[in-house]
Amino acid sequence: MDAQGVAYVTAGIGAAAVTFAAAFGISKLARAGIQGIARQPEAAGDIRGAIIITAAMIEGVALLSAAICFLLAIK
């Protein structure tokens, strides 16, 4: 396998790792948010807003990391 093939495989593994890490982070975030809403239903709106903002930040970092993986593969 030449260097370009190794770069493609490595970029695929990196993108998969980024996707897994983002999904794991969002699942932990959602679990904590649901537990918080269950304990204090009156604060559901505030908790939901914080969850959405934080999940968007996690997705932004994951998208940036995946883009970097693919850019390194085609370099």
ZAPAKOL-177662 format. One line per field, with one value per atom (N, C-alpha, C, O, CB): residue number from 0; x, y, z; atom name; chain. Coordinates in steps of 0.1 Angstrom, whole numbers, plus 5000, padded with zeros to 4 digits. Glycine has a CB too. Example, Ala and Ser with C-alpha at 12.3 -4.5 7.8 and 13.67 -1.06 7.14 Angstrom:
BEGIN
pos: c(0 | 0 | 0 | 0 | 0 | 1 | 1 | 1 | 1 | 1)
east: c(5132 | 5123 | 5132 | 5142 | 5113 | 5128 | 5137 | 5129 | 5134 | 5141)
north: c(4943 | 4955 | 4967 | 4967 | 4955 | 4978 | 4989 | 5000 | 5011 | 4994)
up: c(5078 | 5078 | 5078 | 5085 | 5090 | 5071 | 5071 | 5079 | 5080 | 5057)
site: c(N | CA | C | O | CB | N | CA | C | O | CB)
unit: c(A | A | A | A | A | A | A | A | A | A)
This chain:
BEGIN
pos: c(0 | 0 | 0 | 0 | 0 | 1 | 1 | 1 | 1 | 1 | 2 | 2 | 2 | 2 | 2 | 3 | 3 | 3 | 3 | 3 | 4 | 4 | 4 | 4 | 4 | 5 | 5 | 5 | 5 | 5 | 6 | 6 | 6 | 6 | 6 | 7 | 7 | 7 | 7 | 7 | 8 | 8 | 8 | 8 | 8 | 9 | 9 | 9 | 9 | 9 | 10 | 10 | 10 | 10 | 10 | 11 | 11 | 11 | 11 | 11 | 12 | 12 | 12 | 12 | 12 | 13 | 13 | 13 | 13 | 13 | 14 | 14 | 14 | 14 | 14 | 15 | 15 | 15 | 15 | 15 | 16 | 16 | 16 | 16 | 16 | 17 | 17 | 17 | 17 | 17 | 18 | 18 | 18 | 18 | 18 | 19 | 19 | 19 | 19 | 19 | 20 | 20 | 20 | 20 | 20 | 21 | 21 | 21 | 21 | 21 | 22 | 22 | 22 | 22 | 22 | 23 | 23 | 23 | 23 | 23 | 24 | 24 | 24 | 24 | 24 | 25 | 25 | 25 | 25 | 25 | 26 | 26 | 26 | 26 | 26 | 27 | 27 | 27 | 27 | 27 | 28 | 28 | 28 | 28 | 28 | 29 | 29 | 29 | 29 | 29 | 30 | 30 | 30 | 30 | 30 | 31 | 31 | 31 | 31 | 31 | 32 | 32 | 32 | 32 | 32 | 33 | 33 | 33 | 33 | 33 | 34 | 34 | 34 | 34 | 34 | 35 | 35 | 35 | 35 | 35 | 36 | 36 | 36 | 36 | 36 | 37 | 37 | 37 | 37 | 37 | 38 | 38 | 38 | 38 | 38 | 39 | 39 | 39 | 39 | 39 | 40 | 40 | 40 | 40 | 40 | 41 | 41 | 41 | 41 | 41 | 42 | 42 | 42 | 42 | 42 | 43 | 43 | 43 | 43 | 43 | 44 | 44 | 44 | 44 | 44 | 45 | 45 | 45 | 45 | 45 | 46 | 46 | 46 | 46 | 46 | 47 | 47 | 47 | 47 | 47 | 48 | 48 | 48 | 48 | 48 | 49 | 49 | 49 | 49 | 49 | 50 | 50 | 50 | 50 | 50 | 51 | 51 | 51 | 51 | 51 | 52 | 52 | 52 | 52 | 52 | 53 | 53 | 53 | 53 | 53 | 54 | 54 | 54 | 54 | 54 | 55 | 55 | 55 | 55 | 55 | 56 | 56 | 56 | 56 | 56 | 57 | 57 | 57 | 57 | 57 | 58 | 58 | 58 | 58 | 58 | 59 | 59 | 59 | 59 | 59 | 60 | 60 | 60 | 60 | 60 | 61 | 61 | 61 | 61 | 61 | 62 | 62 | 62 | 62 | 62 | 63 | 63 | 63 | 63 | 63 | 64 | 64 | 64 | 64 | 64 | 65 | 65 | 65 | 65 | 65 | 66 | 66 | 66 | 66 | 66 | 67 | 67 | 67 | 67 | 67 | 68 | 68 | 68 | 68 | 68 | 69 | 69 | 69 | 69 | 69 | 70 | 70 | 70 | 70 | 70 | 71 | 71 | 71 | 71 | 71 | 72 | 72 | 72 | 72 | 72 | 73 | 73 | 73 | 73 | 73 | 74 | 74 | 74 | 74 | 74)
east: c(5009 | 5000 | 5009 | 5019 | 4990 | 5006 | 5014 | 5010 | 5000 | 5013 | 5016 | 5014 | 5000 | 4994 | 5024 | 4995 | 4982 | 4971 | 4961 | 4979 | 4973 | 4963 | 4963 | 4952 | 4966 | 4975 | 4976 | 4969 | 4962 | 4991 | 4970 | 4964 | 4949 | 4942 | 4969 | 4944 | 4929 | 4924 | 4914 | 4925 | 4931 | 4927 | 4928 | 4918 | 4936 | 4938 | 4940 | 4929 | 4924 | 4954 | 4926 | 4915 | 4902 | 4894 | 4914 | 4899 | 4887 | 4886 | 4876 | 4885 | 4897 | 4897 | 4896 | 4888 | 4910 | 4902 | 4901 | 4887 | 4882 | 4910 | 4880 | 4866 | 4857 | 4848 | 4862 | 4859 | 4851 | 4853 | 4843 | 4855 | 4865 | 4868 | 4861 | 4856 | 4883 | 4862 | 4855 | 4840 | 4834 | 4858 | 4834 | 4820 | 4816 | 4806 | 4815 | 4824 | 4821 | 4822 | 4814 | 4831 | 4833 | 4835 | 4824 | 4819 | 4848 | 4819 | 4808 | 4795 | 4788 | 4806 | 4792 | 4780 | 4781 | 4771 | 4778 | 4792 | 4794 | 4792 | 4785 | 4807 | 4798 | 4796 | 4782 | 4777 | 4805 | 4775 | 4761 | 4752 | 4743 | 4756 | 4755 | 4747 | 4749 | 4739 | 4750 | 4761 | 4763 | 4756 | 4750 | 4778 | 4756 | 4750 | 4735 | 4728 | 4753 | 4729 | 4715 | 4710 | 4700 | 4710 | 4718 | 4715 | 4715 | 4706 | 4725 | 4725 | 4725 | 4714 | 4708 | 4739 | 4711 | 4699 | 4686 | 4678 | 4699 | 4684 | 4671 | 4670 | 4660 | 4670 | 4682 | 4682 | 4679 | 4671 | 4695 | 4684 | 4682 | 4667 | 4662 | 4691 | 4662 | 4647 | 4639 | 4628 | 4643 | 4642 | 4634 | 4635 | 4625 | 4639 | 4646 | 4647 | 4641 | 4635 | 4662 | 4642 | 4636 | 4628 | 4633 | 4647 | 4615 | 4607 | 4605 | 4603 | 4594 | 4605 | 4603 | 4614 | 4612 | 4600 | 4626 | 4638 | 4640 | 4651 | 4650 | 4630 | 4631 | 4635 | 4644 | 4618 | 4630 | 4633 | 4647 | 4654 | 4624 | 4652 | 4666 | 4676 | 4686 | 4669 | 4673 | 4681 | 4681 | 4692 | 4677 | 4670 | 4669 | 4677 | 4683 | 4654 | 4676 | 4684 | 4699 | 4706 | 4681 | 4703 | 4718 | 4722 | 4733 | 4720 | 4713 | 4717 | 4718 | 4727 | 4706 | 4709 | 4709 | 4722 | 4729 | 4697 | 4725 | 4737 | 4750 | 4759 | 4738 | 4751 | 4763 | 4764 | 4775 | 4762 | 4753 | 4753 | 4757 | 4765 | 4739 | 4753 | 4757 | 4772 | 4779 | 4750 | 4778 | 4792 | 4800 | 4810 | 4796 | 4795 | 4801 | 4801 | 4811 | 4794 | 4790 | 4789 | 4798 | 4803 | 4774 | 4799 | 4808 | 4823 | 4830 | 4807 | 4827 | 4841 | 4842 | 4853 | 4844 | 4832 | 4833 | 4834 | 4841 | 4821 | 4826 | 4827 | 4840 | 4846 | 4815 | 4846 | 4859 | 4869 | 4878 | 4862 | 4869 | 4878 | 4877 | 4887 | 4877 | 4865 | 4863 | 4869 | 4875 | 4848 | 4866 | 4871 | 4887 | 4893 | 4866 | 4893 | 4907 | 4912 | 4923 | 4912 | 4906 | 4909 | 4909 | 4919 | 4900 | 4899 | 4898 | 4908 | 4913 | 4883 | 4910 | 4920 | 4934 | 4942 | 4920 | 4937 | 4950 | 4951 | 4962 | 4953 | 4940 | 4941 | 4944 | 4950 | 4927 | 4939 | 4941 | 4953 | 4956 | 4928 | 4960 | 4972 | 4983 | 4994 | 4976)
north: c(4988 | 5000 | 5012 | 5013 | 5000 | 5022 | 5034 | 5044 | 5042 | 5040 | 5055 | 5065 | 5071 | 5075 | 5077 | 5073 | 5078 | 5069 | 5074 | 5081 | 5056 | 5046 | 5047 | 5046 | 5033 | 5048 | 5049 | 5061 | 5061 | 5048 | 5072 | 5085 | 5083 | 5089 | 5096 | 5077 | 5075 | 5066 | 5069 | 5068 | 5055 | 5047 | 5054 | 5053 | 5034 | 5061 | 5069 | 5079 | 5082 | 5075 | 5086 | 5096 | 5090 | 5096 | 5104 | 5078 | 5071 | 5067 | 5069 | 5059 | 5062 | 5059 | 5071 | 5071 | 5051 | 5082 | 5094 | 5100 | 5104 | 5105 | 5099 | 5104 | 5095 | 5100 | 5104 | 5082 | 5073 | 5076 | 5076 | 5059 | 5079 | 5082 | 5095 | 5096 | 5082 | 5105 | 5117 | 5116 | 5121 | 5128 | 5108 | 5106 | 5098 | 5102 | 5098 | 5088 | 5081 | 5090 | 5089 | 5069 | 5098 | 5106 | 5117 | 5119 | 5113 | 5122 | 5132 | 5126 | 5131 | 5139 | 5114 | 5107 | 5103 | 5104 | 5094 | 5099 | 5096 | 5108 | 5107 | 5089 | 5119 | 5132 | 5137 | 5141 | 5142 | 5136 | 5141 | 5131 | 5136 | 5141 | 5118 | 5109 | 5111 | 5111 | 5094 | 5114 | 5117 | 5131 | 5132 | 5118 | 5140 | 5153 | 5151 | 5157 | 5163 | 5143 | 5141 | 5134 | 5137 | 5133 | 5124 | 5116 | 5126 | 5125 | 5105 | 5134 | 5143 | 5153 | 5157 | 5151 | 5158 | 5167 | 5161 | 5168 | 5173 | 5149 | 5142 | 5140 | 5141 | 5129 | 5136 | 5134 | 5147 | 5148 | 5128 | 5158 | 5171 | 5176 | 5181 | 5182 | 5173 | 5176 | 5168 | 5172 | 5175 | 5155 | 5146 | 5151 | 5149 | 5132 | 5156 | 5161 | 5175 | 5177 | 5162 | 5183 | 5197 | 5200 | 5206 | 5208 | 5195 | 5198 | 5212 | 5216 | 5191 | 5221 | 5235 | 5242 | 5253 | 5242 | 5236 | 5242 | 5235 | 5236 | 5240 | 5229 | 5221 | 5230 | 5226 | 5214 | 5242 | 5251 | 5255 | 5256 | 5263 | 5259 | 5263 | 5252 | 5253 | 5269 | 5240 | 5228 | 5225 | 5222 | 5216 | 5225 | 5221 | 5231 | 5227 | 5221 | 5244 | 5254 | 5251 | 5252 | 5268 | 5248 | 5246 | 5233 | 5232 | 5244 | 5223 | 5210 | 5213 | 5208 | 5200 | 5221 | 5223 | 5231 | 5228 | 5231 | 5241 | 5249 | 5241 | 5242 | 5261 | 5233 | 5224 | 5214 | 5211 | 5218 | 5208 | 5197 | 5204 | 5197 | 5191 | 5216 | 5223 | 5225 | 5224 | 5236 | 5229 | 5231 | 5218 | 5218 | 5236 | 5207 | 5194 | 5190 | 5185 | 5183 | 5192 | 5189 | 5198 | 5193 | 5191 | 5210 | 5219 | 5215 | 5215 | 5233 | 5210 | 5205 | 5192 | 5190 | 5203 | 5184 | 5171 | 5174 | 5167 | 5162 | 5183 | 5186 | 5192 | 5188 | 5196 | 5201 | 5206 | 5195 | 5195 | 5217 | 5186 | 5175 | 5166 | 5162 | 5167 | 5163 | 5154 | 5161 | 5155 | 5150 | 5174 | 5181 | 5181 | 5180 | 5196 | 5183 | 5182 | 5168 | 5167 | 5186 | 5158 | 5144 | 5143 | 5137 | 5134 | 5147 | 5146 | 5155 | 5151 | 5149 | 5167 | 5176 | 5170 | 5171 | 5189 | 5163 | 5157 | 5145 | 5142 | 5153 | 5139 | 5127 | 5131 | 5124 | 5119 | 5143 | 5147 | 5155 | 5159 | 5154 | 5158 | 5167 | 5159 | 5165 | 5172)
up: c(5000 | 5000 | 5000 | 5008 | 5012 | 4991 | 4991 | 5001 | 5009 | 4977 | 5001 | 5012 | 5010 | 5020 | 5010 | 4998 | 4996 | 5002 | 5008 | 4981 | 5000 | 5006 | 5021 | 5027 | 5001 | 5026 | 5041 | 5046 | 5056 | 5046 | 5039 | 5043 | 5042 | 5051 | 5033 | 5032 | 5032 | 5043 | 5049 | 5018 | 5046 | 5057 | 5070 | 5078 | 5057 | 5072 | 5085 | 5086 | 5097 | 5086 | 5075 | 5076 | 5079 | 5086 | 5063 | 5074 | 5077 | 5091 | 5098 | 5068 | 5097 | 5111 | 5119 | 5130 | 5114 | 5116 | 5123 | 5123 | 5133 | 5118 | 5111 | 5110 | 5119 | 5125 | 5096 | 5119 | 5127 | 5142 | 5149 | 5123 | 5146 | 5160 | 5164 | 5175 | 5162 | 5155 | 5158 | 5159 | 5169 | 5147 | 5151 | 5151 | 5164 | 5170 | 5139 | 5167 | 5180 | 5192 | 5201 | 5181 | 5192 | 5204 | 5205 | 5216 | 5203 | 5194 | 5194 | 5199 | 5207 | 5181 | 5194 | 5198 | 5213 | 5220 | 5190 | 5218 | 5232 | 5241 | 5251 | 5234 | 5236 | 5244 | 5245 | 5255 | 5238 | 5233 | 5233 | 5241 | 5247 | 5218 | 5241 | 5249 | 5264 | 5271 | 5245 | 5268 | 5282 | 5286 | 5297 | 5285 | 5277 | 5279 | 5280 | 5289 | 5267 | 5271 | 5271 | 5284 | 5290 | 5259 | 5288 | 5300 | 5312 | 5320 | 5302 | 5313 | 5325 | 5324 | 5334 | 5325 | 5312 | 5311 | 5315 | 5321 | 5297 | 5310 | 5314 | 5329 | 5334 | 5306 | 5335 | 5349 | 5356 | 5366 | 5354 | 5351 | 5357 | 5356 | 5365 | 5351 | 5344 | 5342 | 5351 | 5356 | 5328 | 5353 | 5362 | 5376 | 5384 | 5361 | 5380 | 5394 | 5396 | 5407 | 5398 | 5386 | 5387 | 5375 | 5366 | 5390 | 5374 | 5362 | 5359 | 5347 | 5363 | 5369 | 5367 | 5359 | 5354 | 5380 | 5359 | 5352 | 5339 | 5333 | 5361 | 5333 | 5321 | 5309 | 5301 | 5317 | 5308 | 5297 | 5297 | 5287 | 5298 | 5309 | 5310 | 5307 | 5300 | 5324 | 5312 | 5310 | 5295 | 5290 | 5319 | 5289 | 5275 | 5266 | 5257 | 5271 | 5270 | 5262 | 5263 | 5254 | 5267 | 5276 | 5278 | 5270 | 5265 | 5293 | 5270 | 5263 | 5248 | 5242 | 5265 | 5242 | 5228 | 5224 | 5214 | 5223 | 5232 | 5229 | 5230 | 5222 | 5239 | 5241 | 5243 | 5232 | 5227 | 5257 | 5228 | 5218 | 5204 | 5197 | 5216 | 5202 | 5189 | 5190 | 5179 | 5188 | 5201 | 5202 | 5200 | 5193 | 5216 | 5206 | 5204 | 5189 | 5183 | 5212 | 5182 | 5168 | 5160 | 5150 | 5163 | 5164 | 5156 | 5157 | 5147 | 5162 | 5169 | 5170 | 5163 | 5156 | 5185 | 5163 | 5155 | 5140 | 5133 | 5159 | 5136 | 5121 | 5117 | 5107 | 5118 | 5125 | 5123 | 5123 | 5114 | 5133 | 5132 | 5133 | 5121 | 5115 | 5146 | 5117 | 5105 | 5093 | 5084 | 5104 | 5091 | 5080 | 5079 | 5069 | 5080 | 5091 | 5092 | 5088 | 5081 | 5106 | 5092 | 5088 | 5073 | 5067 | 5094 | 5067 | 5052 | 5045 | 5034 | 5048 | 5050 | 5044 | 5044 | 5035 | 5050 | 5055 | 5057 | 5047 | 5043 | 5071 | 5044 | 5035 | 5021 | 5014 | 5036 | 5017 | 5003 | 5001 | 4990 | 4998 | 5012 | 5011 | 5004 | 5003 | 5024)
site: c(N | CA | C | O | CB | N | CA | C | O | CB | N | CA | C | O | CB | N | CA | C | O | CB | N | CA | C | O | CB | N | CA | C | O | CB | N | CA | C | O | CB | N | CA | C | O | CB | N | CA | C | O | CB | N | CA | C | O | CB | N | CA | C | O | CB | N | CA | C | O | CB | N | CA | C | O | CB | N | CA | C | O | CB | N | CA | C | O | CB | N | CA | C | O | CB | N | CA | C | O | CB | N | CA | C | O | CB | N | CA | C | O | CB | N | CA | C | O | CB | N | CA | C | O | CB | N | CA | C | O | CB | N | CA | C | O | CB | N | CA | C | O | CB | N | CA | C | O | CB | N | CA | C | O | CB | N | CA | C | O | CB | N | CA | C | O | CB | N | CA | C | O | CB | N | CA | C | O | CB | N | CA | C | O | CB | N | CA | C | O | CB | N | CA | C | O | CB | N | CA | C | O | CB | N | CA | C | O | CB | N | CA | C | O | CB | N | CA | C | O | CB | N | CA | C | O | CB | N | CA | C | O | CB | N | CA | C | O | CB | N | CA | C | O | CB | N | CA | C | O | CB | N | CA | C | O | CB | N | CA | C | O | CB | N | CA | C | O | CB | N | CA | C | O | CB | N | CA | C | O | CB | N | CA | C | O | CB | N | CA | C | O | CB | N | CA | C | O | CB | N | CA | C | O | CB | N | CA | C | O | CB | N | CA | C | O | CB | N | CA | C | O | CB | N | CA | C | O | CB | N | CA | C | O | CB | N | CA | C | O | CB | N | CA | C | O | CB | N | CA | C | O | CB | N | CA | C | O | CB | N | CA | C | O | CB | N | CA | C | O | CB | N | CA | C | O | CB | N | CA | C | O | CB | N | CA | C | O | CB | N | CA | C | O | CB | N | CA | C | O | CB | N | CA | C | O | CB | N | CA | C | O | CB | N | CA | C | O | CB | N | CA | C | O | CB | N | CA | C | O | CB | N | CA | C | O | CB | N | CA | C | O | CB | N | CA | C | O | CB)
unit: c(A | A | A | A | A | A | A | A | A | A | A | A | A | A | A | A | A | A | A | A | A | A | A | A | A | A | A | A | A | A | A | A | A | A | A | A | A | A | A | A | A | A | A | A | A | A | A | A | A | A | A | A | A | A | A | A | A | A | A | A | A | A | A | A | A | A | A | A | A | A | A | A | A | A | A | A | A | A | A | A | A | A | A | A | A | A | A | A | A | A | A | A | A | A | A | A | A | A | A | A | A | A | A | A | A | A | A | A | A | A | A | A | A | A | A | A | A | A | A | A | A | A | A | A | A | A | A | A | A | A | A | A | A | A | A | A | A | A | A | A | A | A | A | A | A | A | A | A | A | A | A | A | A | A | A | A | A | A | A | A | A | A | A | A | A | A | A | A | A | A | A | A | A | A | A | A | A | A | A | A | A | A | A | A | A | A | A | A | A | A | A | A | A | A | A | A | A | A | A | A | A | A | A | A | A | A | A | A | A | A | A | A | A | A | A | A | A | A | A | A | A | A | A | A | A | A | A | A | A | A | A | A | A | A | A | A | A | A | A | A | A | A | A | A | A | A | A | A | A | A | A | A | A | A | A | A | A | A | A | A | A | A | A | A | A | A | A | A | A | A | A | A | A | A | A | A | A | A | A | A | A | A | A | A | A | A | A | A | A | A | A | A | A | A | A | A | A | A | A | A | A | A | A | A | A | A | A | A | A | A | A | A | A | A | A | A | A | A | A | A | A | A | A | A | A | A | A | A | A | A | A | A | A | A | A | A | A | A | A | A | A | A | A | A | A | A | A | A | A | A | A | A | A | A | A | A | A | A | A | A | A | A | A | A | A | A | A | A | A | A | A | A | A | A | A)
